Amino acid sequence: MKSLLRGKKRNRTVLSQMLINLALILISLIWVIPVWVLVSASFTDETALTTKGYGLWPSQFSTAAYNYLFHYPQAVLNAYGISITVTFFGTIGTLLVVSMLAYALSRVDFQWRRPISFIVFFTMLFNGGMIATYIFIANTLHLVDSLLALILPIMVNTWFVFLMRSYFSELPRELIEAAKMDGANEWRILFQIVMPLSVPALATIGLFSIMMYWNDWWQALLFIRDRNLYPLQYWLYTVLSNADVLNNTSVANLGLNTPPLHTIRMAVAVLAMGPISLAFLALQRYFIRGITLGGVKG
């Protein structure tokens, strides 16, 4: 009798696990299928896409959109290089500055903790505005046509600071006190004790920072005039804008071929999301843990 009950319980457990796995597969398909359709559309002929619509497979295979985008391959590679450089150094700078500021705000024995926390929080609600920011970056710091103009304006994110402060506040205070008794200074405590114990928080903020820098095109619109310094997102934006202009002018009346606008939009999305998808896959195990950090009392 007991073996029969155990067998039924085991069967229910297996059935429950199968149902959970099936539900997760269905949820995954909900997210994967649109991306697959996007890639398929980017390889579909413009006319076929307009007449037959979107599908899981190209109704008429064509690489016209990618031929248009890669007409000048050096420009694409240069834009990728600029975005990778800005994303790499911007993320490193963000992690460094945010960690130092958050560590100071997490120390209850820091006498300026509350005033600085208020100043940091105040910037979350109010800022100088676009005009003041432009004047400061362009006329005061003279960073126009510089990679620093793509990095510095968005390096310190207030939400990142408070998220990291919350995580630091949860670390055992005994570790810091023991390190101070052993003669370690604040720099050594931060870089050799606190930060190695904060890998989930650092990875989460790093992922958000990567996404922020990779997808940013606004800073380039404001501060970059040199085409050789266009990041990928802004370069794709200009290409798409040019294609849109050509499709809305009298080029077609002159007997010239207009760019395949719809498939170009799909190809632009594919090129833009490729590297960032790899970064998300590499750091996804920290994602859910990092999402909950902001709810921890600091």
C-alpha positions as CSV (number, residue, x, y, z in Angstrom):
1,M,0.0,0.0,0.0
2,K,2.8,2.4,0.9
3,S,4.6,1.6,-2.3
4,L,1.4,2.3,-4.3
5,L,1.0,5.7,-2.6
6,R,4.7,6.5,-3.2
7,G,4.2,5.6,-6.8
8,K,1.2,7.8,-7.2
9,K,3.0,10.7,-5.5
10,R,6.0,10.2,-7.8
11,N,3.7,10.2,-10.8
12,R,2.0,13.4,-9.7
13,T,5.4,15.0,-9.2
14,V,6.6,13.9,-12.7
15,L,3.3,15.2,-14.2
16,S,3.6,18.5,-12.4
17,Q,7.2,18.9,-13.6
18,M,6.1,18.1,-17.1
19,L,3.4,20.7,-17.0
20,I,5.8,23.3,-15.6
21,N,8.3,22.6,-18.3
22,L,5.6,22.8,-21.0
23,A,4.4,26.1,-19.6
24,L,8.0,27.5,-19.7
25,I,8.5,26.3,-23.2
26,L,5.3,28.0,-24.3
27,I,6.4,31.2,-22.6
28,S,9.8,31.0,-24.2
29,L,8.1,30.6,-27.6
30,I,6.1,33.7,-27.0
31,W,9.4,35.7,-26.7
32,V,11.4,33.8,-29.4
33,I,8.8,33.7,-32.2
34,P,8.7,37.5,-32.7
35,V,12.5,37.7,-32.9
36,W,12.4,34.8,-35.4
37,V,9.8,36.6,-37.5
38,L,11.9,39.8,-37.3
39,V,15.0,37.9,-38.7
40,S,12.9,36.2,-41.3
41,A,11.4,39.6,-42.5
42,S,14.9,41.1,-42.8
43,F,15.7,38.4,-45.4
44,T,12.4,38.8,-47.3
45,D,11.9,40.6,-50.6
46,E,10.3,44.0,-50.1
47,T,7.4,43.3,-52.5
48,A,6.7,39.9,-51.0
49,L,6.8,41.3,-47.5
50,T,4.2,43.9,-48.5
51,T,1.9,41.6,-50.3
52,K,2.2,38.4,-48.3
53,G,3.0,39.8,-44.9
54,Y,5.3,38.4,-42.2
55,G,6.0,34.8,-41.6
56,L,8.3,32.3,-39.9
57,W,10.2,31.8,-43.2
58,P,10.9,34.3,-46.0
59,S,8.3,33.9,-48.7
60,Q,10.9,35.2,-51.2
61,F,14.4,35.2,-50.0
62,S,16.4,38.4,-50.5
63,T,19.4,40.1,-49.0
64,A,18.6,43.5,-50.5
65,A,18.2,45.1,-47.0
66,Y,21.6,43.9,-45.9
67,N,23.2,44.9,-49.2
68,Y,21.9,48.4,-48.7
69,L,23.2,48.6,-45.1
70,F,26.6,47.1,-46.0
71,H,27.0,49.1,-49.1
72,Y,29.9,50.8,-47.2
73,P,31.1,48.0,-45.0
74,Q,33.8,50.1,-43.4
75,A,31.2,52.5,-42.1
76,V,29.3,49.6,-40.4
77,L,32.5,48.2,-38.9
78,N,33.5,51.6,-37.7
79,A,30.1,52.2,-36.1
80,Y,30.4,48.8,-34.3
81,G,33.8,49.7,-33.1
82,I,32.7,53.0,-31.7
83,S,29.7,51.4,-29.9
84,I,31.8,48.6,-28.5
85,T,34.5,51.0,-27.2
86,V,31.9,53.4,-25.7
87,T,30.0,50.5,-24.1
88,F,33.1,48.9,-22.7
89,F,34.7,51.9,-21.1
90,G,31.3,53.4,-20.1
91,T,30.3,50.3,-18.3
92,I,33.7,50.0,-16.5
93,G,33.4,53.7,-15.5
94,T,29.8,53.2,-14.4
95,L,30.7,50.3,-12.2
96,L,33.7,52.0,-10.7
97,V,32.0,55.4,-9.9
98,V,28.7,53.9,-8.8
99,S,30.5,51.4,-6.5
100,M,32.6,54.1,-4.8
101,L,29.6,56.4,-4.3
102,A,27.3,53.6,-3.1
103,Y,30.0,52.3,-0.7
104,A,30.3,55.7,0.9
105,L,26.5,56.1,1.2
106,S,26.3,52.6,2.7
107,R,28.6,53.4,5.6
108,V,26.5,54.4,8.6
109,D,29.6,56.0,10.2
110,F,30.1,58.4,7.3
111,Q,28.9,61.8,8.6
112,W,28.0,63.2,5.2
113,R,25.9,60.2,4.3
114,R,22.5,61.8,4.6
115,P,23.2,65.1,2.8
116,I,24.9,63.4,-0.1
117,S,22.1,60.8,-0.3
118,F,19.6,63.7,-0.5
119,I,21.6,65.3,-3.3
120,V,21.8,62.1,-5.2
121,F,18.1,61.5,-4.8
122,F,17.3,65.0,-5.8
123,T,18.9,64.5,-9.2
124,M,16.4,61.6,-9.7
125,L,13.5,64.0,-9.5
126,F,15.0,67.2,-11.0
127,N,17.9,68.0,-13.4
128,G,19.3,70.9,-15.2
129,G,17.5,70.1,-18.5
130,M,18.8,69.5,-22.0
131,I,20.0,73.1,-22.7
132,A,22.0,73.3,-19.5
133,T,23.5,69.9,-20.1
134,Y,24.4,70.8,-23.7
135,I,26.1,74.0,-22.6
136,F,28.0,72.3,-19.9
137,I,29.2,69.4,-22.2
138,A,29.9,71.5,-25.3
139,N,31.0,74.9,-24.0
140,T,32.4,74.2,-20.6
141,L,34.0,70.8,-21.0
142,H,34.5,71.1,-24.8
143,L,33.7,67.5,-25.5
144,V,31.9,67.9,-28.8
145,D,33.1,65.2,-31.3
146,S,34.7,63.2,-28.5
147,L,34.0,59.8,-27.2
148,L,33.8,61.2,-23.7
149,A,30.6,63.0,-24.8
150,L,29.1,59.6,-25.4
151,I,30.3,58.3,-22.0
152,L,30.2,60.9,-19.3
153,P,26.6,62.3,-19.5
154,I,25.0,59.0,-18.7
155,M,27.7,57.4,-16.6
156,V,26.2,57.9,-13.1
157,N,22.6,56.6,-12.8
158,T,20.9,57.4,-9.6
159,W,19.0,54.1,-9.5
160,F,22.2,52.2,-9.9
161,V,23.6,54.0,-6.9
162,F,20.7,53.2,-4.6
163,L,20.6,49.6,-5.9
164,M,24.3,49.1,-5.1
165,R,24.0,50.9,-1.8
166,S,21.2,48.5,-0.8
167,Y,23.4,45.5,-1.6
168,F,26.4,46.9,0.3
169,S,24.3,47.6,3.3
170,E,23.3,44.0,3.5
171,L,26.9,42.8,3.7
172,P,28.1,41.8,7.2
173,R,29.5,44.8,9.0
174,E,31.8,42.5,10.9
175,L,33.9,41.9,7.8
176,I,34.6,45.6,7.4
177,E,35.3,46.1,11.1
178,A,37.7,43.1,11.0
179,A,39.5,44.5,8.0
180,K,39.9,47.9,9.6
181,M,41.3,46.3,12.7
182,D,43.9,44.5,10.5
183,G,45.0,47.9,9.1
184,A,43.1,47.9,5.8
185,N,42.1,51.3,4.5
186,E,38.8,52.1,2.8
187,W,40.2,51.6,-0.7
188,R,41.4,48.1,0.1
189,I,38.1,47.2,1.9
190,L,36.1,48.3,-1.1
191,F,38.2,46.7,-3.9
192,Q,39.3,43.5,-2.1
193,I,36.4,42.7,0.2
194,V,33.2,44.5,-0.6
195,M,33.3,44.3,-4.4
196,P,34.3,40.6,-4.7
197,L,31.3,39.8,-2.4
198,S,29.0,41.9,-4.7
199,V,29.3,40.1,-8.0
200,P,25.6,39.6,-8.5
201,A,24.9,43.4,-8.0
202,L,27.9,44.4,-10.2
203,A,26.8,42.0,-12.9
204,T,23.2,43.3,-12.9
205,I,24.3,46.9,-13.0
206,G,26.9,46.0,-15.6
207,L,24.1,44.5,-17.8
208,F,21.9,47.5,-17.4
209,S,24.8,49.8,-18.2
210,I,25.7,47.7,-21.3
211,M,22.2,48.0,-22.6
212,M,22.1,51.7,-21.8
213,Y,25.3,52.6,-23.6
214,W,24.7,50.2,-26.5
215,N,21.2,51.5,-27.3
216,D,22.0,55.2,-26.7
217,W,21.9,57.4,-29.8
218,W,20.7,60.7,-28.2
219,Q,24.2,61.7,-27.0
220,A,25.5,61.3,-30.5
221,L,22.7,63.4,-31.9
222,L,23.6,66.2,-29.6
223,F,27.4,66.1,-29.5
224,I,28.8,64.2,-32.5
225,R,29.3,65.9,-35.8
226,D,32.1,63.7,-37.2
227,R,30.6,60.7,-39.1
228,N,33.7,58.6,-38.1
229,L,32.5,58.9,-34.4
230,Y,28.9,57.8,-35.0
231,P,28.0,54.8,-32.7
232,L,26.0,52.0,-34.2
233,Q,22.6,53.1,-33.1
234,Y,23.0,56.6,-34.4
235,W,24.5,55.4,-37.6
236,L,21.6,53.0,-38.2
237,Y,19.2,55.9,-37.3
238,T,20.8,58.1,-40.0
239,V,20.7,55.2,-42.6
240,L,17.1,54.5,-41.9
241,S,16.2,58.3,-42.0
242,N,18.0,58.6,-45.4
243,A,16.1,55.5,-46.7
244,D,12.8,57.0,-45.5
245,V,13.6,60.3,-47.2
246,L,14.4,58.5,-50.5
247,N,11.1,56.6,-50.3
248,N,9.1,59.8,-49.8
249,T,10.7,61.9,-52.6
250,S,10.3,61.8,-56.3
251,V,13.1,59.2,-56.8
252,A,10.6,56.6,-57.9
253,N,9.2,59.0,-60.5
254,L,12.7,59.2,-62.0
255,G,12.8,55.5,-62.6
256,L,15.4,54.8,-59.9
257,N,15.2,52.0,-57.4
258,T,14.1,53.0,-53.9
259,P,15.5,51.4,-50.8
260,P,13.5,48.4,-49.4
261,L,12.3,50.4,-46.4
262,H,10.4,47.8,-44.5
263,T,13.0,45.1,-44.7
264,I,15.7,47.7,-43.9
265,R,13.9,48.4,-40.7
266,M,13.9,44.7,-39.8
267,A,17.6,44.4,-40.7
268,V,18.4,47.5,-38.6
269,A,16.8,45.8,-35.6
270,V,18.7,42.6,-36.2
271,L,22.1,44.4,-36.4
272,A,21.3,46.5,-33.3
273,M,20.2,43.6,-31.0
274,G,22.9,41.0,-31.9
275,P,25.8,41.8,-29.5
276,I,23.5,43.0,-26.7
277,S,21.7,39.6,-26.8
278,L,25.0,37.8,-26.2
279,A,25.7,40.1,-23.3
280,F,22.3,39.3,-21.8
281,L,22.8,35.6,-22.2
282,A,26.2,35.8,-20.4
283,L,24.8,37.7,-17.4
284,Q,21.2,36.4,-17.3
285,R,21.8,34.2,-14.2
286,Y,22.3,37.4,-12.2
287,F,19.4,39.2,-13.7
288,I,16.5,38.1,-11.4
289,R,18.7,38.3,-8.3
290,G,19.7,41.9,-9.3
291,I,16.1,42.9,-10.0
292,T,15.1,42.2,-6.3
293,L,18.1,44.2,-4.9
294,G,16.2,47.5,-5.0
295,G,13.6,46.1,-2.7
296,V,16.1,45.4,0.1
297,K,16.1,48.0,2.8
298,G,19.4,49.9,2.7
